[in-house]
Amino acid sequence: MNNNTLLIFHLNGTVVDVSQSIDSVARRVTQFYLGSLLGVSGAGAMVSDEDLHAFRAAGGLDDPIELSAALLRYALSALPSAPPQRFAPEHLGQAAGFLARRQQQLPPTTFDQLSEKLDFAAFAMQITQQGGGRAGVAAALGGWPHPLWVGTAEDELAVVRRLFLELYLGRVAYSQVYRQPPRFYRGPGLYDHERLLIGRHVLDGLRRDYRGRMAAYSEWPRPLVQNMLARMKISNIFDLILTSEDLTAEAARMARRGETGAVAKPAPFLLREAADSLDPNRAHRALVIGNTLDDLRAVQRANDDGRRQFEGWALVTRKSDEGQWRAALRAAGASQLVEDGDDLLKRLNDCRM
C-alpha cells in the first residue's frame, strides 16, 4: 500500500493515549467550575466516562475544549436561576471576579442535587438531532447564553479554555509553556499520564516506509501538541502536523471570502489540508487512521468532491461496550478496525501483497 498512499493519523487518541489526561481534564473542567468557582459542594462526580463518550459521539465535539464547554453548559442548566449578566467581562481578571460574586449569590447546592436533574446520554441525542457541535448544544438548550456561563467579550470560551489548559498542564508546566502563572488552578497536571498507543518501533518503521507522506492532525493548540510530541520522543516522525491554529486560520479565510460552514470535524478540512500539503498534485490516495466517529465522518465527507480517494481505519481504544462501539465505528465508515500498532503494521503490509 505504501507506494501510492499517504498516511494521516489522528494524533490524540490514536497515536497517543489521552484517556487518562485529556478525557479526565474535560470531565474535571465541569467539576472545578461548579465546585471551586461557583461553590457547588459534595464529593459526587458530575461527569462520568459514559457521559463524555456520549457527548463526543454526538458529533462535532472532538475538540477537547469544545467538549469541555458543552459538558459544562449542559450542567449549568440544572443550577438555580440567577440574574442575567449585564455585560461580558473584558478579561479573565474581571471574569474571575464575576464568578466570585455569583458564588456568593447562589443558594447552597450539591453535586448530587444537580446529578438528579441531568441525563447526559439523553441530551447527547438532542445534540445530534440539532446537528452536533456547540451550535447543536445551544439549539438543544434554546440558546448558549446563561447567567452562570462566564467568558470574555472577545472569547466566550475564555474561562473554560484557561481552566482546561491549567488542569491539563498543572502549575509548573503551564508557566513554562505559556510564560505566565496560572490563574485558577495551581495543582499538578495530568499531561504526564499519557503513553504511546502505537509503539515507537512501529512509528519508526512507518517513517522509513512512508517518508514524505506521513501527517498527523489534532484539535489541540500547537504548544500542547509540540509539548506532547517532545515528551513522547516522536517529534521527528511526521512530515506535517496540523493543529487548532490551522482550523482558526481557515475559519478566518472563509470569513474574508464571505463563506459559511464548519471547519472542525466532521468537516473534512484537516484531512484535505494534510493530504494536499503532502501531495499537491493529488497523485496518491489517503489512508486516515483515527479513533472517533467524527474522524470517520470526516473521511466520508473528504471523498465528496471526488478529487482524491480517502479511506478510514479506526483504532479500537474503548473496551467498555466494545461490541456496540465496534459496530458504531463500522457504521461511521471504518473499512478496517485496528487493535494496536503491531496489528496496524500487519494490515498495512497485507495490503501491499
C-alpha positions in Angstrom: 0.0 0.0 0.0 2.8 2.4 0.8 4.0 3.3 -2.8 0.8 5.2 -3.6 -0.6 6.1 -0.2 -0.5 8.9 2.3 -0.8 8.1 5.9 -2.8 10.6 8.0 -3.1 10.0 11.8 -5.4 11.5 14.4 -2.7 12.2 16.9 -4.5 12.4 20.3 -6.4 9.2 20.9 -4.8 7.2 18.1 -1.1 7.7 18.3 -1.1 8.8 22.0 -3.5 7.5 24.7 -5.1 10.6 26.2 -7.9 8.8 28.1 -6.2 9.5 31.5 -5.3 13.0 30.6 -7.5 14.9 28.1 -10.6 13.0 28.8 -10.1 13.3 32.6 -9.5 17.1 32.2 -12.6 17.5 30.1 -14.6 16.0 33.0 -12.7 18.0 35.6 -13.4 21.3 33.9 -17.1 21.0 34.8 -16.3 19.7 38.3 -13.8 22.6 39.0 -16.0 25.3 37.5 -19.1 24.2 39.5 -17.2 23.4 42.7 -14.3 25.7 43.0 -15.7 28.7 41.1 -19.4 28.5 41.9 -19.3 26.8 45.3 -21.3 23.6 44.5 -20.5 21.1 47.3 -20.1 17.4 47.7 -17.9 14.6 46.5 -20.0 13.2 43.7 -18.5 13.1 40.2 -20.5 15.4 37.9 -19.5 13.8 34.6 -18.8 10.1 34.0 -16.7 8.4 31.3 -20.0 7.3 29.7 -21.3 10.9 29.7 -18.2 12.2 28.0 -18.3 9.4 25.3 -22.0 10.1 24.7 -21.3 13.8 24.1 -18.3 13.1 21.8 -20.3 10.6 19.8 -23.0 13.3 19.3 -20.8 14.8 16.6 -18.7 18.0 16.3 -17.2 17.8 19.8 -13.8 16.1 19.2 -12.0 19.4 20.2 -11.5 18.8 23.9 -12.1 22.4 24.8 -15.4 22.5 22.8 -16.3 19.2 24.5 -15.5 20.6 28.0 -17.6 23.6 27.2 -20.5 21.5 26.1 -20.5 19.3 29.2 -20.3 22.4 31.4 -23.0 24.3 29.6 -25.4 21.4 30.0 -24.6 21.0 33.7 -25.2 24.7 34.3 -28.8 24.2 33.0 -29.5 22.3 36.3 -28.5 25.1 38.6 -30.9 27.5 40.3 -31.8 30.6 38.2 -29.7 33.8 38.6 -29.9 37.4 37.4 -28.7 37.9 33.8 -25.2 39.3 33.1 -25.3 43.0 32.4 -22.1 42.8 30.3 -19.4 40.4 29.3 -16.1 40.7 31.2 -13.3 42.3 29.3 -10.6 40.0 30.5 -10.0 36.9 32.7 -9.5 39.0 35.8 -13.0 40.5 35.5 -14.4 37.0 34.7 -12.8 35.6 37.9 -14.3 38.5 40.0 -17.7 38.0 38.4 -17.7 34.2 39.3 -16.7 35.0 42.9 -19.7 37.3 43.2 -22.0 34.7 41.6 -20.8 32.1 44.1 -22.0 34.4 47.0 -25.4 34.8 45.4 -26.2 31.1 44.7 -28.1 29.1 47.3 -26.4 26.1 48.7 -26.3 23.3 46.0 -24.7 19.9 45.9 -23.4 17.8 43.0 -25.9 15.1 43.9 -28.8 17.5 43.6 -27.5 18.6 40.1 -27.0 15.0 39.0 -30.6 14.1 39.7 -31.7 16.7 37.2 -29.3 15.7 34.4 -29.2 12.9 31.8 -26.1 13.4 29.6 -26.8 10.5 27.3 -30.4 11.7 26.5 -29.2 15.2 26.0 -26.4 13.9 23.7 -29.1 12.6 21.4 -30.6 16.0 21.3 -27.3 17.5 20.3 -27.1 15.0 17.4 -30.6 15.9 16.3 -29.7 19.6 16.3 -26.6 19.0 14.0 -23.9 18.4 16.6 -21.2 20.7 17.9 -21.5 23.7 20.1 -24.3 25.0 17.9 -26.2 21.8 18.5 -25.8 22.2 22.2 -27.1 25.8 22.0 -30.0 24.8 19.9 -31.0 22.0 22.2 -30.8 24.3 25.2 -32.6 27.2 23.5 -29.5 29.3 23.3 -26.0 29.3 24.6 -26.0 32.4 27.0 -26.6 31.6 30.6 -26.3 33.8 33.7 -23.6 31.5 35.2 -21.7 30.9 32.0 -18.8 33.3 32.1 -16.4 34.1 29.2 -15.0 37.4 28.0 -16.2 39.9 25.4 -13.7 38.5 22.8 -14.0 34.8 23.6 -17.0 33.2 25.3 -14.8 30.1 25.9 -12.0 32.1 27.6 -12.6 30.8 31.1 -13.1 27.2 30.0 -10.1 27.3 27.7 -7.9 28.6 30.5 -9.2 26.1 33.0 -8.6 23.3 30.6 -5.0 24.3 29.9 -4.2 24.8 33.6 -5.8 21.4 34.6 -4.0 19.6 31.8 -0.5 21.1 32.3 -0.5 21.9 36.0 1.2 24.9 37.6 4.8 24.2 36.6 4.3 23.1 33.0 1.6 25.8 32.3 4.1 28.5 33.5 6.8 27.1 31.3 4.7 26.7 28.2 2.7 30.0 28.4 5.3 32.1 30.3 2.7 33.3 32.8 1.4 31.9 36.1 -1.9 30.0 36.2 -5.0 31.9 37.4 -7.4 29.3 38.6 -5.6 26.0 39.3 -2.2 25.6 40.9 -2.0 21.8 41.4 -0.3 19.1 39.4 -1.4 18.5 35.8 -2.5 15.3 34.1 -0.3 15.5 30.9 2.2 13.0 32.2 -0.5 10.3 32.3 -0.2 9.9 28.5 1.5 7.0 26.7 2.0 5.8 23.1 -0.8 3.6 21.7 1.3 2.9 18.6 4.7 1.8 19.7 7.9 3.7 18.7 9.2 0.7 16.8 6.0 0.8 14.6 6.2 4.5 14.1 9.9 4.3 13.2 9.1 1.6 10.6 6.3 3.6 9.1 8.6 6.7 9.0 11.0 4.7 6.8 8.3 3.3 4.6 6.2 6.5 4.2 8.9 9.2 4.4 7.5 12.4 2.9 3.9 11.0 3.1 3.0 10.9 6.8 0.9 13.5 8.6 -0.9 13.9 11.8 -3.7 16.2 12.9 -5.0 17.3 16.3 -7.7 19.6 17.6 -5.3 20.9 20.3 -3.4 24.1 20.4 0.1 23.8 18.8 2.0 24.4 22.1 0.3 21.4 23.7 0.9 19.3 20.6 4.6 20.2 20.5 4.9 19.5 24.2 3.3 16.1 23.8 5.4 15.1 20.8 8.6 16.1 22.7 7.6 14.1 25.8 6.7 11.0 23.7 10.0 11.5 21.7 8.2 11.4 18.4 8.8 14.9 17.1 10.6 13.6 14.1 8.1 11.0 13.0 5.6 13.1 11.0 6.3 15.3 7.9 3.3 17.5 8.8 1.3 18.3 11.9 -2.0 20.3 11.8 -3.4 21.8 14.9 -6.2 24.0 16.1 -4.4 27.1 14.8 -4.9 25.7 11.3 -8.6 25.5 11.9 -8.7 29.0 13.2 -6.7 30.3 10.2 -9.1 28.5 7.7 -12.2 29.9 9.5 -10.7 33.4 9.2 -10.0 32.8 5.4 -13.6 31.6 5.0 -14.9 34.7 6.7 -12.9 37.0 4.5 -14.4 35.2 1.4 -17.9 35.5 2.8 -18.2 31.8 3.2 -20.0 30.0 6.0 -19.7 26.5 7.4 -17.7 24.5 9.9 -14.1 23.7 9.6 -13.7 21.3 12.6 -14.5 17.6 12.3 -16.7 16.1 11.0 -15.9 18.7 8.3 -13.1 17.4 6.1 -10.8 20.4 6.2 -8.0 18.9 8.3 -7.9 15.7 6.2 -7.9 17.5 2.8 -5.4 20.1 4.0 -3.0 17.4 5.2 -3.3 15.4 2.0 -2.9 18.4 -0.3 0.1 19.7 1.7 1.9 16.4 1.3 0.7 15.7 -2.3 -0.4 18.9 -4.1 -0.8 17.1 -7.4 -3.2 14.6 -5.8 -1.3 11.6 -7.2 -1.8 9.5 -4.0 -4.8 8.1 -2.1 -5.0 8.9 1.6 -5.5 6.5 4.4 -6.8 8.1 7.6 -6.3 6.3 10.9 -8.5 7.7 13.6 -10.3 6.6 16.7 -13.6 8.6 16.8 -16.8 8.7 14.9 -16.0 12.2 13.7 -12.7 11.0 12.2 -14.6 8.6 10.1 -17.4 11.0 9.3 -14.7 13.5 8.1 -13.3 10.8 5.8 -16.6 10.2 4.2 -17.1 14.0 3.6 -13.5 14.3 2.2 -14.5 11.9 -0.6 -17.5 14.1 -1.6 -15.6 16.3 -4.1 -14.0 13.3 -5.9 -10.6 14.9 -6.1 -8.8 12.3 -4.1 -9.7 8.9 -2.6 -9.8 8.8 1.2 -10.2 5.6 3.3 -10.7 5.4 7.0 -9.4 2.9 9.5 -10.2 3.0 13.2 -8.0 2.1 16.2 -10.3 0.5 18.7 -9.4 2.1 22.1 -12.7 1.7 24.0 -13.1 -1.6 25.8 -16.3 -0.8 27.6 -19.4 -1.6 25.5 -16.8 -2.8 22.9 -19.2 -4.7 20.6 -21.5 -1.7 20.3 -18.6 0.6 19.8 -17.1 -1.5 17.0 -20.5 -1.6 15.3 -20.7 2.2 15.5 -17.2 2.6 14.0 -18.2 0.4 11.1 -21.4 2.2 10.6 -19.5 5.5 10.5 -17.3 4.2 7.7 -14.3 2.3 9.1 -13.2 -0.2 6.5 -10.8 -1.9 9.0 -10.7 -2.0 12.8 -7.2 -2.0 14.2 -6.3 -3.4 17.6 -2.8 -1.9 18.2 0.3 -0.7 16.5 1.6 -4.2 15.5 -1.8 -5.0 14.0 -1.7 -1.8 12.1 1.7 -2.7 10.6 0.5 -6.1 9.7 -2.6 -4.8 8.0 -0.6 -2.3 6.0 1.8 -4.9 4.9 -1.0 -7.3 3.9 -2.5 -4.6 1.7 0.8 -4.4 -0.2 0.7 -8.1 -1.1 
